């Protein structure tokens, strides 16, 4: 029941579809470039399973960001629109309300991962050359798990910011500020 409620709320929000379309476009650009490179250079191979790291690499930076942003855009407005309060008044306990949001987060992670895999694997079908004997290796599953874990971390941060700030704008600003500071500190530490 919670999954159905969250799906109905999320699927009617334009923010979900716009963000997913933007993520798909940002994921498709590197896939198109890899296909062009493989078609133009006979030594370049873009086939599975060898290309999984390249396919998943395109989502490692944007996937967590989009998951956190989507979580904020789908969750924070419920406090301003008073739908969170109305759900509790209608008999949904707070625990179940937040459990529904955790299910929403899991669904977003699955959706972003599936988008990455479908676009990347679709690109390998368009490129010349054959791949190895298997479709996916155990190391590739580990890489997908790491990507999903990164998205869960940023999605959880988006969920936490939404609950505490109850404003999409403030939560987005703090999430983006955190990403900027984290990147600056990483560059400072590594010296690049």
N, C-alpha and C positions, 0 to 999 in steps of 0.2 A: 504494500500500500504506500509506504514512504517513497519507494522508487517511482511509483506512478505519479505521486504528487509532485515530486521534484522534476520529473520529466515534463509534466504539463506546464509547470512554471517556467522551466528553462527553455523549452522549445518555442514558447511564445515570445521570448525576448529577442529583439533584433541584435542585441549586443553579442549573443552567442553566435549567430550565423555570420555576422560581419567579422568577428574575431576569427572564427574558423576559416572563413574565406581568405582573410589576410594571411593566416598561418599557412594555409594550403598554397597560396601564391608564393610566399617566402620559401616554402619547401620545394616548390616546383622549379624555381629558378635554378638552384644548383643541380637538380636532376636533369634539367634540359641542357645545361652546360656540360655535364658529364656525358650525356648521350651525344652531343655535338662533337665533343672531344674524341669519343670512341669511334664515331663515324669518320672523322677527319684524319685520325692517326691510327694506322693499322697495328701499332705496338700497344696502344692503350686499350685496356680491357675493362668493360663495364658490365660484368655479369655476376650472378649469384653463385656461390656464397662469398666470393672475394670482395664484393662491393658493399657488404653490410656495414662495415665501419664508416665508409663514406656516406652512405644513405642516412645512418643514424647520427652522424656528426652534424648534419645540417639542422637537426632538431635539438641538439644539446644546449645551444644558447637560447634559442627562441621558444622551445617547448616549455621549459619551466616558467619563463616570463609570461607567456600566453596563458598558462594554467593559473598562475597567481592573479593575473589581471582578470581573467574570466571569473574566477572565484569571487573576487571583489565586486565585479559588475553584476553578478547574479545574486550575491548574498547581502551586501551592504544596503541596497535600496529597500530591502524588506523591513528594515527598521524605520526608515523615513516614511514608507508607505503604510506602516503599521500592520503589514500582513504577518509579521512574526508574532506580534501580540495577538492578532486575531486567531492565528492557528492554535495558540495556547488556550485562548478563551473558548475555542470550538471543541476542546477536549484532547488536543494533542499535547502530551507532556513535553517539557523542555528537553528531556533526554531524547525523546523520539524526534523532536524538531532538529536537534543538533545531529542526531544519527542520520537523518535525511540529508543534511548538508555534507556529512562524511560520504554518504553514498553518491551525492552529486560530485564531490571531489574525485572519487574513484571513477565515476563515469567520464569526467573530463579528462582524466589521465588516460583512460582507455581510448577515448575519442581522438585525442592528440596523437597518441602512439599509433593508432590504426591509420590515421591520415598520413603520418610519416612513412609507415611501412607500405601502404598502398601506392603512394606517389613514387617512392623510391623503387619498389619492386616493379611497378609499371614502367618506369624508365628503363630498367634493365631488359624488359621485353622488347623495347624499341631499338636497342643498341646491337650492333653486330658482335659476333663472337660467342663462344660457349663458355660456360662456367665449369665449376668442379662437379664432382659426382653427387654431392649433396646440395640441398636447398639452403640449409642453415646449419651452422656449427654450434657446439655448446658455448664457445666463447661469444658468439653473437647473441645468444640468449642472455648471457651475463651482461653484455653491453646494453641490451634492451631493458634489463632489470635495473641497471644503473640509471638509465634515462628516466624510467618510470619513478624511481626513488627520488631523483632530482625534482621531477614535476610534483611529486607528493609533498616534498619539503616546501617548495614555493607556493603550492596551492594551500598548504596548511598555514603558511605565513599570511597569505591573502585572507584566509578564513579568520585567523586570529585578529588581523587588523580590522576586518569588517565588524567583528563582534565588539571590539574595544572602542573603535572610533565611530561606528555606525554612520559613516559617510563615505561614499565612493571616492569623492575627490581627495579627501584627506588620506584615505587608505592607499589610493594609487600613488599619491605624491610621496608618501613614506616608503612604499615598496620600491619605487623608482629611485628615490634618494639612496636607499640601502644598496641597490644594485650598482649605482654610480660610485658610492664610497667603497664597496667591496672590490670593484674593478680597479679603482685608484690605489687601494692598499695592496692588491695583488701585484700590480705593476711596480709599485714602490719597493715591495719586498723582493721581487725577482729582478729588479733593475732594468726592466725593458721600457 
